[in-house]
Amino acid sequence: MLGWDGDLPKPSVRTTEEMRLVLADPSCACSEPLYFMYRDLAKNDADWRWLHERNLRYDLTVIPPRDLCGECVKTKGHYHPENPRGVGYPEIYEVLEGEAHYLLQTRKPDDVVLLSASAGDVVIIPPGYGHVSINPSQDATLVMANIVSTAFTSEYGAYETLHGAAYYEMTDGELVKNPRYGKVPPVRRIPAASGHGPHRFCRGPIYDLVGNGDALLFLNEPERFLPALSILLKG
């Protein structure tokens, strides 16, 4: 179930009240939980120790379909800080069930990208991009896994201050500009590329990368992989 064959701990739950600041309609009412986060997972003690020794964490996020007053259900959105070498920490995602839209933006933002991904696709959030994960479906649950460094704390403040990302994705597929942003570029729409073709960086299932220090080194030392990371959003 949920792409996981072991026991799952009690999840953290994101509610409408916690998300209100970043919704297209802050007055929207939804009594159901918006999404569930299962953090710091491992299939056995040896895998858990291996991840922790390398400042890594494996998570699952489950996002049921919701209509938030015309907006698709989504995660809150956050940026990653820079590592000690001055390069932003990346993150790796894998869609296990359903479909995902990852809305990425630079801090200015002078680049906004919508990455579409389906089950089996791997997506890497490159250095310097904030991101929101969206379930665009009105009938299917999105389940996704991620591996991320534990050497930092995610930064939600910019998304809260500006009431979300530069665009809101509505249930009819329209991308509506967030009026609290100034001039922003049009959204570039591209398919997931990090697991395929000339932009392949690594492939899933990403849990299979646990135990492979070389494959996950980029999560803590992205400065060593900048040429490969820099082309992931070329489309």
QUIZIQUI-V734929 format. One record per residue. PSI is psi in whole degrees, -180 to 180 (NA if undefined). OMEGA is omega in radians with two decimals (NA if undefined). Layout:
psi=<PSI;PSI>
omega=<OMEGA;OMEGA>
This chain:
psi=<140;26;22;128;12;-180;145;139;173;129;159;142;132;123;168;-40;-39;-21;-7;-39;-25;9;151;-38;95;-17;1;137;130;117;-17;151;146;-43;167;137;120;109;150;54;155;150;-14;169;-35;-42;-42;-44;-41;-46;-47;-36;-22;18;49;156;138;129;161;141;132;121;99;160;135;147;106;72;45;-6;145;147;147;169;171;-36;136;163;160;141;177;151;178;-20;3;19;135;144;131;-179;151;133;153;130;121;-37;146;-159;150;144;125;114;109;147;146;168;-25;-47;131;5;128;127;135;112;125;134;146;175;129;-16;145;134;132;127;113;166;141;-3;129;165;146;135;129;137;106;-6;148;4;-7;141;139;126;127;150;156;153;133;155;145;12;2;169;132;147;110;-12;-44;-39;-38;-43;-40;11;47;-170;180;-22;151;136;122;163;-18;6;-8;142;116;127;137;117;-12;-11;153;-138;126;152;162;156;131;124;123;153;163;132;-17;-14;6;155;-149;-20;13;125;-47;164;160;180;137;-22;-28;-14;-14;126;-11;91;-35;-40;-30;4;-31;-21;-29;-24;61;-22;-21;-7;21;-41;-42;-40;-32;-17;1;-28;21;-23;NA>
omega=<3.11;3.13;-3.06;-3.08;3.10;3.09;3.11;3.07;3.04;-3.07;2.86;-3.05;3.06;-3.09;3.09;-3.13;3.12;-3.08;-2.96;-3.09;-3.03;-3.13;3.06;3.07;-3.08;3.14;-3.09;3.14;3.05;-3.07;-3.10;3.03;-3.11;3.07;-3.01;-3.08;3.08;-2.98;2.96;-3.10;2.98;-3.09;3.08;-3.08;-3.12;3.10;3.14;3.12;3.14;3.12;-3.08;3.10;-3.12;3.13;3.13;-3.13;3.08;-3.08;2.92;3.05;-3.11;-3.09;3.10;3.09;3.10;3.00;-3.09;-3.14;3.10;3.12;3.06;3.07;-3.01;2.98;-3.00;-3.10;3.12;3.01;2.99;3.08;3.08;3.08;-3.10;3.10;3.08;3.13;-3.12;3.10;3.03;3.08;-3.14;3.13;2.98;3.05;-3.13;3.11;3.08;3.13;-3.14;2.90;3.09;-3.14;-3.07;3.06;3.01;-3.04;-3.04;-0.19;3.09;3.03;3.10;-3.02;3.00;3.13;3.10;-3.10;3.11;-3.11;-3.12;-3.14;3.07;-3.12;3.06;3.02;-3.06;3.13;3.03;-3.10;2.91;-3.08;3.03;3.08;-3.02;2.95;-3.08;-3.07;3.05;3.14;-3.10;3.09;3.04;3.02;-3.13;3.08;3.03;2.95;-3.05;3.06;3.04;-3.10;-3.11;3.03;-3.14;-3.08;-3.10;-2.96;-3.09;3.12;3.12;-3.12;-3.09;3.07;3.06;3.11;-3.11;3.11;2.99;3.04;-3.10;-3.07;3.08;3.12;-3.13;3.02;-3.06;-3.12;3.04;-3.06;-3.13;3.05;3.02;3.14;3.10;3.14;3.01;3.13;3.00;3.13;3.11;3.09;3.03;-3.04;-2.98;3.12;-3.01;2.89;-3.03;-3.14;-3.09;3.12;3.01;-3.06;3.14;-0.02;-3.02;3.07;3.12;3.10;3.07;-3.05;3.13;-3.07;-3.14;-3.07;-3.07;-3.11;-3.08;-3.11;3.09;-3.11;-3.08;-3.14;3.13;-3.04;-3.04;3.12;3.14;-3.13;-3.03;-3.11;-3.04;-3.09;-3.14;3.11;NA>
